[in-house]
Amino acid sequence: MLTSEVHLPTKVDFRLVEHLVEECCRSIGLTVKMKGSLSKYPDSIHWHFKQGTQERRGTLEVTLWRGGRRLWLSVQAGRTGTWTQDAMAKMKRTLEIKLKQSVSR
């Protein structure tokens, strides 16, 4: 499994983080295929994103765990695609920039 932690500012609005995750994914052509939570992480939001509408191979997973003050991106070993690593890197950069801007306003 490939995992990338997204730095969350000390003072962060978790509703904004949820919105930014979905906005960032839309902006790079990803669609939400599942949104729920993980029992292992109480009070979490967990998404599965796919690229485009033609169901290309690969799934990018995003988990926001408010209780643990964490946000991370992951791709399971059996769910890689030609686009997943690039999308993960782009999302991480974009989210960290937007989150930093949100607290400096």
N, C-alpha and C positions, 0 to 999 in steps of 0.2 A: 504494500500500500504506500502511496505517495501522499504526504501530508505537508501542508504549509500553514503556519500560524499567522494570523493577521493581527498586527499590533493595535490594541484598543487604547485610546487616550484614557487618562485617569477619570475625567468627568465625561461620561458618554451617555447619550440618550439611546436606550436599546430599541425604542420604536424607530428612531432614525436609522440605526444600524440595519434593522429588518428592511426598511424601505430602500436603503442604499444597496443592499445585497441584490434585491430584485431589480432595481434600476440598472445596476452595473451589468447584470446578466443580460437584460434586454438589450442594452447598448452594444453588446458584442455578439448578438444573435443567438442567445441561449433562451430556451423556454423551460418553464417549470413543469416537471412531470410528476412531482410529488412534493408535498409540503406537510410536515407533521412534527413529531418530536421523537426523541430517543429515550427509552425508559432508563437507560444507563446514566443519562444526564437530565435530571428533573429540571423543569422550567426551561427546556431548550426548544429551539426551532431548528428543524433539519429539512433541507431541500435536496432534491435530485434535479439536476439540470441536464438537458440534452441540447445538441446543436441543431438548429434549424428545425424544419418541419418534416424532414424526410427520415427521421430516426437513424441518423448516422451512428455508427458504433461508438460507444463511450458514454460515461456518465460522470459528471462533476458533482460531488456532494459538498454541501456547505452546512456547517453547524454553528449556531449561535447559542452559547450556553450562558444565560444571564447569571445564574447562581455561581458559576465558576469564573465569570468575567472573561470569557474566551470566545474567539471566533476563529474557525479554521476551515480550510478547504482540503478536500481529499479525493483521491481516485483509487478505488479498490483494484487489486491486481487483475481481476477478471473483467473490469469495466473500463479499460484504457481505450483510447481512440487516438487517431492522428492529431486531433485538435485539443485534447484535454490538458496537456502540459502547457501549451501556449495560453489557453484560456485561463488556467490557474494562475500563471505568472501575471497576466494582464489584470485579472481581477484583484489579486493581492495589491499590486501597485495602485490601481485606481481606488480601491477601498481605503487604503492607508492615506492617500492624498485627500480624499473627500472627508474622511473622519478627522484628520488633522485640521482641515479648513473649518469644519463644523464647530470645533471648540475654540478656535481663534477669532470667532465673530463676536 
